[in-house]
Amino acid sequence: MGYTRRDLAFVMKALQDRGIDAVIIGDTSVMLALGESVFNGDLDLFVLSHSPLADKSFFEELARELNWGLSSTEIGTPSLIVPLESETLVVELYENYMDIDIPAEILEDAIDYRVDGVRVRSIRPEYYLVLKARQGVDLDKLEEYIRVLKRTGLNTKLVEYATSLYPEDEKEVIIERLRSCKLEI
């Protein structure tokens, strides 16, 4: 089971109502672009308005106010545990820290979706591919997303652009990983 578009709208509206400006950066970005109605896994957000590291007390208070749980990501930023009708959704909050390095250009070029009447911003699926290749994990998932996106309209120019935003040594690794997942750029 996953979380629905309604669940996504509920979470994003709750965060927006409390002044949190965030962009979806994880798998949900690809699933949104593909028009999926159910999303798998957690919800990864890059927070623009509050620092998940410097403003931890803000997120602690937010979790208390909403009666949500609070945990932390692998890199020590907060994650919110949101109770849904049939399960819970983990909402991981990120900013550029440690191995998370998302260029501002990628975030600024976010796509606006309307999900159950709520504005939801997400990175482009092509940018997700670059971020996932840079990370170097779940390459089988990356290959599957590339396969599906090729059928629905993958813009390799956007992939090349996002790759160009990283230093040369990282760029080479990203390109190599994308090619190993059957994306010719």
Summary of the structure (lengths in Angstrom):
residues: 185
radius of gyration: 16.2
end to end distance: 34.8
largest distance: 47.8
contacts: 561
relative contact order: 0.15
helix: 44%
strand: 22%
